[in-house]
Amino acid sequence: MTTISTDRLYATLVAGALAYVSAGSGVALGTSLSNRLFRQAAAKDAAYPYAVFSLRTPQLPDGDQGLKAVYQLEAFVYHRPRSAQAEAEGYADTLASYLRTLRDASNGLVYATDVVAESLPAFTSPADSSIVQVRITAKVHVWPSFISSLST
Amino acid sequence: MTPEFAAFKQRFERARDAGLVAAALLYQGAVREKLIRGYTSGAFVTGATSSSVQMTAPHDDAGGREVVVGSNELVALYWEMGHHNLFTRKYERVEHWRHALEENAPKMLAAYAGAFQRALQGAA
């Protein structure tokens, strides 16, 4: 894990999520999604199911001397048709589990709190009602790498 | 509870609610202003989504005292959360609510503080 840039943070979160195996399943999320976990936006005409990660609204909260950044993480799992609702929710649960158990101090410190997964209702026209959307949100706390290098 | 403390508590609670309402009114106005221009070209705007933005009275919730600003128009949910549009044949997302909150957070804090102070210092 590196906290040197947002790009590296994305890369690490995506790699970690794809490799994550939820308890009892024995299957990595990356296998289930055929590694279709995108940053910010999905590839054009991506096959279903797929997921999209985005780190938004980076902030330096008061009280931490501007050292810690907090990102609002938003992820969506997309699947179709509507009969795939349960399957999509399963992938979202796996993503949520990954975030809840995320504790990485290999270079800086990264962890997530306030993890919530929620299915969106079936949309109607003009939206495609056959697509299932499950939203996962969390706060990702990022302490810079010198915190851990100072402690060695 | 002494009569003095009871009076202060009552005034404090009134001030807190006044602050919440002031901040929520500012946010409600900011969202309505964005929505009046619509989500895309503005060609299909009827004003229904903008006028659907409502706020509740202050009330207790698990996290404390709150005012909720929201809309029951599902079309707003489609655009804010993103959807695969049948007409444009692509993924569409335009976020007005989150941007309005981020743009107006300092003003909302100031509105809360001002209303709180005025209500706390006002007549008992």
Boltz contact constraints between the chains, C-beta under 6 A:
constraints:
  - contact:
      token1: [A, 120]
      token2: [B, 81]
      max_distance: 6.0
  - contact:
      token1: [A, 123]
      token2: [B, 78]
      max_distance: 6.0
  - contact:
      token1: [A, 123]
      token2: [B, 83]
      max_distance: 6.0
  - contact:
      token1: [A, 126]
      token2: [B, 85]
      max_distance: 6.0
  - contact:
      token1: [A, 126]
      token2: [B, 86]
      max_distance: 6.0
  - contact:
      token1: [A, 126]
      token2: [B, 87]
      max_distance: 6.0
  - contact:
      token1: [A, 127]
      token2: [B, 78]
      max_distance: 6.0
  - contact:
      token1: [A, 127]
      token2: [B, 83]
      max_distance: 6.0
  - contact:
      token1: [A, 128]
      token2: [B, 84]
      max_distance: 6.0
  - contact:
      token1: [A, 128]
      token2: [B, 86]
      max_distance: 6.0
  - contact:
      token1: [A, 131]
      token2: [B, 84]
      max_distance: 6.0
